[in-house]
């Protein structure tokens, strides 16, 4: 009964892209991740792409009066490439169960952040001397890395329990700028 009520709530507040995602998340449709568009947004930290389409979730630095907004340091929204590149905020369900961000202040202008649906990948928002801007950092092979892209391979499942095969982090070494990748299997 609870699942039915949640599904009913979800369907009543969904936008068209989200409704499309719900319908497609039950299929095994997979995208060619090498052919997906690359967003280039102002204050972009990183972006997330996943099956079943090319719609993209973008994570940007959120500022208030020229400083990081301490209450909400990361802004998250869709670029709906399936709908002519329209920008749209996350729905309540998307924020709370999938693509939203939790944060905790560590120091002045430094935050620990995690994605709602993947808390096991720790991220740190901080200033980077290499790029001279704020970046989202993680660790790959015990080296600090700047997160550029997250790709999630989904292989069927349901709306609230998609079958995630793996998460791929595409980063760059924070000192050399060299590209780094890490594949995190999820079905083990």
C-alpha positions in Angstrom: 0.0 0.0 0.0 2.8 2.4 0.9 4.5 1.8 -2.5 1.2 2.5 -4.3 0.7 5.8 -2.3 4.3 6.9 -3.1 3.9 6.0 -6.8 0.6 8.0 -6.9 2.3 11.0 -5.3 5.2 10.7 -7.7 2.9 10.6 -10.7 1.0 13.7 -9.5 4.0 15.9 -9.1 6.2 14.7 -12.0 7.3 16.9 -14.9 7.4 15.4 -18.4 11.1 14.5 -18.3 10.7 12.8 -14.9 7.6 10.9 -16.2 9.7 9.8 -19.2 12.5 8.7 -16.8 10.0 6.7 -14.7 8.7 4.9 -17.8 12.1 4.3 -19.2 13.7 3.2 -15.9 11.8 -0.1 -16.1 13.4 -0.9 -19.4 16.9 -2.1 -20.2 17.6 0.7 -22.6 21.2 1.8 -22.3 22.9 4.9 -23.7 26.3 5.0 -25.4 28.0 7.0 -22.7 30.7 8.2 -25.1 28.0 10.0 -27.2 26.3 12.0 -24.4 26.4 15.8 -24.5 28.8 17.6 -22.2 27.3 20.6 -20.3 29.3 23.7 -19.7 27.4 25.7 -17.1 28.5 28.7 -15.1 30.1 27.6 -11.7 29.7 23.9 -12.8 31.2 21.5 -10.4 30.3 18.2 -12.1 27.4 16.5 -13.8 25.7 13.2 -13.7 24.4 11.1 -16.6 22.7 7.7 -16.6 20.6 5.3 -18.6 18.0 5.5 -20.2 18.5 8.9 -21.9 20.8 11.9 -22.4 19.0 14.2 -19.9 21.7 15.4 -17.5 21.8 16.4 -13.8 24.2 19.4 -13.3 25.7 20.3 -9.9 26.9 24.0 -9.7 28.4 26.1 -6.9 25.7 28.2 -5.3 26.7 31.7 -4.2 25.0 34.3 -2.3 26.4 37.9 -2.3 29.6 36.6 -3.9 30.2 33.9 -1.3 29.3 30.2 -1.1 25.7 29.9 0.3 26.3 28.1 3.6 22.8 26.8 3.7 22.8 25.5 0.2 26.4 25.4 -1.3 25.4 23.2 -4.3 22.6 24.0 -6.8 21.3 21.0 -8.7 19.1 21.0 -11.8 18.3 19.1 -15.0 19.4 20.0 -18.5 16.7 18.2 -20.5 18.5 17.4 -23.7 15.5 15.3 -24.7 13.5 18.5 -24.6 15.7 20.9 -26.5 18.1 21.6 -23.6 15.5 23.1 -21.3 16.6 23.6 -17.7 14.4 22.3 -14.9 14.8 22.0 -11.1 14.6 18.6 -9.5 11.2 17.4 -8.2 10.8 16.7 -4.5 11.2 12.9 -5.1 14.3 13.4 -7.3 15.9 15.6 -4.6 15.1 13.3 -1.7 15.7 9.9 -3.2 18.1 10.2 -6.2 20.0 13.3 -7.2 19.9 15.7 -4.2 22.9 16.7 -2.2 23.6 16.5 1.6 26.2 18.8 2.9 28.1 19.5 6.1 30.4 22.4 6.7 34.0 21.4 7.5 35.8 24.7 7.5 35.4 28.2 6.0 34.4 27.6 2.4 34.9 23.8 2.6 32.1 21.3 2.7 31.6 17.5 2.8 28.9 16.7 0.3 27.3 13.5 -0.8 24.6 12.5 -3.3 21.3 11.3 -1.8 21.4 8.0 -3.6 25.1 7.3 -3.2 26.4 8.3 0.1 29.3 5.8 -0.2 31.2 8.2 -2.5 32.5 11.0 -0.3 33.0 14.3 -1.9 34.6 17.5 -0.6 33.8 21.0 -2.0 36.8 23.2 -1.7 39.0 25.8 -3.5 41.5 24.3 -5.9 44.7 26.2 -6.6 45.2 24.3 -9.9 42.0 25.5 -11.5 41.6 28.7 -9.3 38.0 27.9 -8.6 35.9 25.7 -6.3 35.8 22.0 -7.2 34.2 18.8 -6.0 37.0 16.5 -4.8 37.1 12.7 -4.2 39.9 10.2 -3.8 41.1 7.8 -6.5 43.9 5.4 -5.6 44.6 7.5 -2.5 45.1 10.6 -4.6 42.9 13.7 -4.5 40.9 14.0 -7.7 38.5 16.6 -9.1 35.2 15.1 -10.1 34.1 16.1 -13.6 31.4 13.5 -14.4 29.5 10.7 -12.8 27.9 8.0 -15.0 25.4 5.5 -13.6 24.8 2.3 -15.6 21.2 1.2 -14.9 20.0 -2.2 -16.1 16.3 -2.3 -15.5 14.7 -2.4 -12.1 11.9 -0.2 -10.9 11.3 3.5 -10.1 12.4 3.3 -6.4 14.8 0.4 -6.8 16.7 0.7 -10.1 19.2 -2.1 -10.9 22.5 -0.1 -10.9 25.3 -2.2 -12.4 28.1 0.4 -11.7 28.9 4.0 -11.1 31.8 5.5 -13.0 33.7 8.5 -11.7 35.5 10.6 -14.4 38.0 12.9 -12.6 41.3 14.6 -13.1 44.3 14.5 -10.8 44.2 17.7 -8.7 48.0 18.3 -9.1 48.8 17.1 -12.6 45.4 17.5 -14.3 45.8 14.0 -15.7 42.5 12.1 -16.4 41.4 9.5 -13.9 38.6 7.0 -13.9 37.2 4.8 -11.2 34.5 2.1 -11.8 32.5 1.2 -8.7 30.5 -2.0 -9.1 27.2 -2.0 -7.3 26.0 -5.6 -7.7 28.6 -7.2 -5.5 
